[in-house]
């Protein structure tokens, strides 16, 4: 069991962090097959801050990894499946940085 009581779930060749995320994947696959969304992508990465060096210390880049990315009605949608327990302070900060850096992308939180 994970720290959020999620159960890893396999669908097709993918292993999801939770049954809720796996269910959403199945829904998105059906929407893609029906032509309602296009270009479904799993675990898309978004650079929030470049890595850098200061005082001889290396700081790694900061990324936000969402659950899904797809096109709907010509608009790029980013989705993250969350339960209340997984909406952490770190997530809130990364979301704020994401919203600032990627103003043209829509981030949907699926609860």
TORTOR-718374 format. One record per atom (N, C-alpha, C, O): x, y, z; atom name; residue number from 1. Coordinates in steps of 0.1 Angstrom, whole numbers, plus 5000, padded with zeros to 4 digits. Layout:
<recs>
px,py,pz,site,pos
X,Y,Z,CA,NUM
...
</recs>
This chain:
<recs>
px,py,pz,site,pos
5008,4988,5000,N,1
5000,5000,5000,CA,1
5009,5013,5000,C,1
5020,5013,5006,O,1
5004,5023,4993,N,2
5012,5035,4993,CA,2
5008,5044,5005,C,2
5000,5041,5012,O,2
5015,5055,5006,N,3
5012,5064,5017,CA,3
4999,5071,5016,C,3
4994,5076,5026,O,3
4993,5071,5004,N,4
4979,5076,5002,CA,4
4969,5065,5001,C,4
4957,5068,4997,O,4
4972,5053,5004,N,5
4963,5041,5004,CA,5
4958,5038,4989,C,5
4947,5033,4988,O,5
4966,5042,4980,N,6
4963,5039,4966,CA,6
4967,5025,4962,C,6
4977,5020,4968,O,6
4960,5019,4953,N,7
4964,5006,4949,CA,7
4969,5006,4934,C,7
4961,5011,4926,O,7
4981,5002,4932,N,8
4986,5002,4918,CA,8
4977,4993,4910,C,8
4973,4983,4914,O,8
4974,4998,4897,N,9
4964,4991,4889,CA,9
4970,4991,4875,C,9
4974,5001,4869,O,9
4969,4979,4869,N,10
4974,4978,4855,CA,10
4963,4977,4845,C,10
4953,4970,4847,O,10
4964,4985,4835,N,11
4955,4985,4823,CA,11
4963,4985,4811,C,11
4972,4993,4809,O,11
4960,4976,4802,N,12
4968,4974,4790,CA,12
4983,4972,4794,C,12
4985,4963,4803,O,12
4992,4980,4789,N,13
5006,4978,4793,CA,13
5011,4988,4803,C,13
5023,4989,4806,O,13
5001,4996,4809,N,14
5005,5006,4818,CA,14
5001,5003,4832,C,14
4991,4996,4835,O,14
5009,5007,4842,N,15
5006,5006,4856,CA,15
5004,5020,4862,C,15
5012,5028,4861,O,15
4992,5021,4867,N,16
4988,5034,4873,CA,16
4989,5034,4888,C,16
4989,5024,4894,O,16
4991,5046,4893,N,17
4993,5048,4908,CA,17
4981,5045,4916,C,17
4981,5042,4928,O,17
4969,5046,4909,N,18
4957,5043,4916,CA,18
4946,5038,4907,C,18
4947,5039,4895,O,18
4936,5031,4913,N,19
4925,5026,4905,CA,19
4917,5038,4899,C,19
4912,5036,4888,O,19
4916,5049,4906,N,20
4909,5061,4900,CA,20
4916,5066,4888,C,20
4909,5070,4878,O,20
4929,5066,4888,N,21
4937,5071,4876,CA,21
4935,5061,4864,C,21
4934,5065,4853,O,21
4935,5048,4867,N,22
4933,5038,4857,CA,22
4919,5039,4851,C,22
4917,5037,4839,O,22
4909,5042,4859,N,23
4895,5044,4854,CA,23
4895,5056,4845,C,23
4888,5055,4834,O,23
4901,5066,4848,N,24
4902,5078,4840,CA,24
4908,5075,4827,C,24
4904,5080,4816,O,24
4919,5067,4827,N,25
4926,5063,4815,CA,25
4916,5056,4806,C,25
4916,5059,4794,O,25
4909,5046,4811,N,26
4899,5039,4803,CA,26
4889,5048,4797,C,26
4885,5047,4785,O,26
4884,5058,4804,N,27
4874,5068,4799,CA,27
4881,5076,4787,C,27
4874,5078,4777,O,27
4893,5080,4789,N,28
4900,5088,4779,CA,28
4902,5080,4766,C,28
4901,5085,4755,O,28
4906,5067,4768,N,29
4908,5058,4756,CA,29
4895,5057,4748,C,29
4895,5058,4736,O,29
4883,5056,4755,N,30
4870,5055,4748,CA,30
4867,5068,4741,C,30
4862,5068,4730,O,30
4870,5079,4748,N,31
4868,5092,4741,CA,31
4877,5094,4729,C,31
4872,5100,4719,O,31
4889,5089,4730,N,32
4898,5090,4718,CA,32
4893,5081,4707,C,32
4892,5085,4695,O,32
4888,5069,4710,N,33
4883,5060,4700,CA,33
4870,5066,4693,C,33
4868,5064,4681,O,33
4862,5074,4701,N,34
4850,5080,4696,CA,34
4853,5093,4688,C,34
4844,5099,4683,O,34
4866,5097,4688,N,35
4870,5109,4681,CA,35
4867,5122,4688,C,35
4868,5133,4683,O,35
4864,5121,4701,N,36
4861,5133,4709,CA,36
4874,5140,4714,C,36
4874,5152,4717,O,36
4884,5132,4716,N,37
4897,5138,4719,CA,37
4908,5131,4710,C,37
4905,5121,4704,O,37
4919,5138,4709,N,38
4930,5132,4701,CA,38
4943,5133,4708,C,38
4945,5140,4718,O,38
4953,5125,4703,N,39
4967,5126,4708,CA,39
4968,5124,4723,C,39
4975,5131,4730,O,39
4962,5114,4728,N,40
4962,5110,4743,CA,40
4977,5107,4746,C,40
4983,5098,4739,O,40
4982,5113,4756,N,41
4996,5110,4761,CA,41
4995,5108,4776,C,41
4988,5115,4783,O,41
5003,5099,4781,N,42
5004,5096,4795,CA,42
5017,5101,4801,C,42
5028,5101,4794,O,42
5016,5106,4813,N,43
5028,5111,4820,CA,43
5036,5122,4813,C,43
5048,5121,4812,O,43
5029,5132,4808,N,44
5036,5143,4801,CA,44
5044,5151,4811,C,44
5040,5153,4822,O,44
5056,5155,4807,N,45
5065,5163,4816,CA,45
5065,5177,4812,C,45
5066,5180,4800,O,45
5065,5186,4821,N,46
5066,5201,4819,CA,46
5077,5207,4827,C,46
5077,5206,4839,O,46
5086,5214,4821,N,47
5097,5220,4828,CA,47
5092,5233,4835,C,47
5086,5241,4828,O,47
5094,5233,4848,N,48
5090,5245,4855,CA,48
5102,5254,4858,C,48
5100,5267,4858,O,48
5114,5248,4860,N,49
5126,5257,4862,CA,49
5138,5249,4857,C,49
5139,5237,4860,O,49
5147,5255,4850,N,50
5159,5249,4846,CA,50
5168,5245,4858,C,50
5167,5252,4868,O,50
5176,5235,4856,N,51
5186,5233,4866,CA,51
5197,5244,4866,C,51
5198,5251,4856,O,51
5204,5246,4877,N,52
5214,5256,4878,CA,52
5224,5253,4888,C,52
5223,5243,4896,O,52
5235,5260,4888,N,53
5246,5259,4897,CA,53
5248,5272,4905,C,53
5248,5282,4899,O,53
5250,5271,4918,N,54
5252,5282,4927,CA,54
5261,5278,4938,C,54
5258,5268,4945,O,54
5271,5286,4940,N,55
5281,5283,4951,CA,55
5286,5268,4951,C,55
5286,5262,4961,O,55
5289,5264,4939,N,56
5294,5250,4936,CA,56
5284,5239,4939,C,56
5288,5228,4940,O,56
5272,5243,4941,N,57
5261,5233,4943,CA,57
5253,5232,4931,C,57
5248,5242,4925,O,57
5250,5220,4926,N,58
5241,5218,4915,CA,58
5226,5216,4920,C,58
5224,5208,4929,O,58
5217,5224,4914,N,59
5203,5223,4917,CA,59
5197,5216,4904,C,59
5198,5221,4893,O,59
5190,5205,4906,N,60
5183,5199,4895,CA,60
5171,5207,4890,C,60
5166,5215,4897,O,60
5168,5204,4877,N,61
5156,5210,4871,CA,61
5144,5206,4879,C,61
5143,5196,4886,O,61
5134,5215,4878,N,62
5121,5212,4885,CA,62
5110,5209,4874,C,62
5108,5218,4866,O,62
5104,5198,4875,N,63
5094,5194,4865,CA,63
5081,5191,4872,C,63
5080,5187,4883,O,63
5070,5193,4864,N,64
5057,5188,4868,CA,64
5053,5177,4859,C,64
5054,5178,4846,O,64
5050,5166,4864,N,65
5045,5154,4856,CA,65
5031,5152,4859,C,65
5026,5148,4870,O,65
5023,5154,4848,N,66
5008,5153,4849,CA,66
5005,5138,4846,C,66
5013,5130,4843,O,66
4992,5135,4847,N,67
4988,5121,4844,CA,67
4985,5120,4829,C,67
4988,5110,4823,O,67
4978,5130,4823,N,68
4974,5128,4809,CA,68
4975,5142,4802,C,68
4974,5153,4808,O,68
4976,5141,4789,N,69
4976,5153,4780,CA,69
4969,5148,4768,C,69
4971,5137,4762,O,69
4960,5157,4763,N,70
4953,5154,4750,CA,70
4947,5167,4744,C,70
4948,5177,4750,O,70
4943,5165,4732,N,71
4937,5176,4725,CA,71
4922,5174,4724,C,71
4917,5164,4721,O,71
4914,5185,4728,N,72
4899,5184,4728,CA,72
4894,5197,4722,C,72
4897,5208,4727,O,72
4887,5196,4711,N,73
4882,5208,4703,CA,73
4893,5218,4700,C,73
4892,5230,4701,O,73
4905,5212,4696,N,74
4916,5221,4692,CA,74
4924,5227,4704,C,74
4934,5234,4701,O,74
4920,5224,4716,N,75
4927,5229,4728,CA,75
4935,5218,4735,C,75
4930,5207,4737,O,75
4947,5221,4740,N,76
4955,5212,4747,CA,76
4950,5212,4762,C,76
4950,5222,4768,O,76
4947,5200,4766,N,77
4942,5198,4780,CA,77
4952,5189,4788,C,77
4957,5179,4783,O,77
4956,5193,4800,N,78
4964,5186,4809,CA,78
4955,5181,4820,C,78
4948,5189,4826,O,78
4956,5168,4824,N,79
4948,5163,4835,CA,79
4957,5157,4846,C,79
4967,5151,4843,O,79
4953,5159,4858,N,80
4959,5152,4869,CA,80
4948,5146,4878,C,80
4938,5154,4882,O,80
4948,5134,4881,N,81
4938,5127,4889,CA,81
4943,5128,4903,C,81
4954,5123,4907,O,81
4935,5134,4912,N,82
4939,5136,4926,CA,82
4928,5132,4935,C,82
4916,5133,4932,O,82
4932,5127,4947,N,83
4923,5126,4958,CA,83
4927,5137,4968,C,83
4937,5143,4966,O,83
4919,5139,4978,N,84
4922,5150,4988,CA,84
4936,5148,4994,C,84
4943,5158,4996,O,84
4940,5136,4997,N,85
4953,5134,5003,CA,85
4965,5137,4994,C,85
4976,5139,4999,O,85
4963,5136,4981,N,86
4974,5139,4972,CA,86
4975,5153,4968,C,86
4984,5156,4960,O,86
4966,5162,4972,N,87
4968,5176,4969,CA,87
4976,5182,4980,C,87
4971,5188,4990,O,87
4989,5180,4979,N,88
4999,5184,4989,CA,88
5004,5198,4986,C,88
5001,5204,4976,O,88
5012,5204,4996,N,89
5017,5217,4994,CA,89
5027,5217,4982,C,89
5027,5227,4974,O,89
5034,5206,4980,N,90
5043,5205,4968,CA,90
5035,5206,4955,C,90
5039,5213,4946,O,90
5024,5198,4955,N,91
5016,5199,4943,CA,91
5010,5213,4941,C,91
5010,5218,4930,O,91
5006,5220,4951,N,92
5000,5233,4950,CA,92
5011,5243,4944,C,92
5007,5251,4936,O,92
5023,5242,4949,N,93
5034,5250,4944,CA,93
5037,5247,4929,C,93
5038,5256,4921,O,93
5038,5234,4926,N,94
5040,5231,4912,CA,94
5029,5235,4903,C,94
5031,5239,4892,O,94
5017,5234,4908,N,95
5005,5238,4900,CA,95
5006,5253,4897,C,95
5003,5258,4886,O,95
5009,5261,4907,N,96
5010,5275,4906,CA,96
5021,5279,4895,C,96
5019,5287,4887,O,96
5033,5272,4896,N,97
5043,5274,4887,CA,97
5039,5270,4873,C,97
5042,5277,4863,O,97
5032,5259,4872,N,98
5027,5254,4859,CA,98
5018,5265,4853,C,98
5019,5268,4841,O,98
5008,5269,4860,N,99
4998,5279,4855,CA,99
5005,5292,4850,C,99
5001,5297,4840,O,99
5016,5296,4857,N,100
5023,5308,4853,CA,100
5031,5306,4840,C,100
5030,5314,4831,O,100
5038,5294,4840,N,101
5047,5292,4828,CA,101
5039,5287,4816,C,101
5044,5290,4805,O,101
5028,5281,4817,N,102
5020,5276,4806,CA,102
5006,5281,4806,C,102
4996,5274,4808,O,102
5005,5294,4804,N,103
4991,5301,4805,CA,103
4982,5296,4794,C,103
4969,5297,4795,O,103
4987,5290,4783,N,104
4978,5286,4772,CA,104
4973,5272,4773,C,104
4965,5267,4765,O,104
4978,5265,4783,N,105
4973,5251,4786,CA,105
4963,5251,4797,C,105
4965,5258,4807,O,105
4953,5242,4795,N,106
4943,5241,4806,CA,106
4946,5229,4815,C,106
4947,5218,4810,O,106
4948,5231,4828,N,107
4950,5221,4837,CA,107
4937,5217,4844,C,107
4932,5226,4851,O,107
4933,5205,4843,N,108
4921,5200,4849,CA,108
4925,5190,4860,C,108
4933,5181,4858,O,108
4920,5193,4872,N,109
4922,5183,4883,CA,109
4909,5175,4884,C,109
4898,5180,4887,O,109
4911,5162,4883,N,110
4900,5152,4883,CA,110
4900,5146,4897,C,110
4909,5139,4901,O,110
4889,5149,4905,N,111
4888,5143,4919,CA,111
4879,5132,4919,C,111
4877,5126,4930,O,111
</recs>
